[in-house]
Amino acid sequence: MQTILIIIGSILGFMISSHVSGHYEGHKKENGLFFKVGEYSIHIHHYIWTGLILIFMFYFKMEAPTIIGILIGSTIQGLTYRDKFIIIYKTKDFAKIYKRFQKPHWGTHIRRHARIIKK
């Protein structure tokens, strides 16, 4: 039963993250977790903090299969972005860095198909 809950949670986590996150890298920047340190910005991607929560839950042997599944799905979805390893950069270079990502990544197609099925 726990395996089924983890799978359902993973699908749900992937779908929620796909809906909340930007359609392409740099889109919906206001939803991101950014820190400014001097002339640099640090972007804590959602796959980083969901992964850390997962590690924390496993370390303390917390059993919540649906929550674990949601975190797994969200972590996997975050790793689909092409900017997943752009974490520290000069704040003034944001537009230049993200200009190359102006086309949607494959996760957008999943959201579009989900909307078509929903109608």
Secondary structure, DSSP 8 states (H G I E B T S, - for coil): -HHHHHHHHHHHHHHHHHHHS-SSTTTTGGGSEEEEETTEEEEE-HHHHHHHHHHHHHHTT---HHHHHHHHHHHHHHTTSTTTT--EEEGGGHHHHHHTT-S--HHHHHHHHHHHHH-
